Amino acid sequence: MSATPPTFTIGANPVRPTRFHPVDSADPRNIFARPTYAGPELRPTSVRPARDVGLDMPSRVGSTLRYRDGRITDLAGNPITEAP
């Protein structure tokens, strides 16, 4: 007596589940025969020459310019000791 696999119906189409075969090799039980993934997205990225230029630019907060090193200037570039 042979057991038949179950059949599912999606819409009007009967669908029979299939067995997943990860490797199409001579011996499917050999897990080491699987192709390996090189992971090209994990390689170091190319370095663009001007990648950090934006870090040197100040942020505008109201009528002041604030730099990453802690300096605060007015819009003309004059240093401010106290922020308005």
Secondary structure, 3 states (H helix, E strand, C coil): CCCCCCCEEECCEEECCCCCCCCCCCCCCCHHHCCCCCCHHHCCCCCCCCCCHHHHCCEEECCEEECCCCCEEECCCCECCCCC
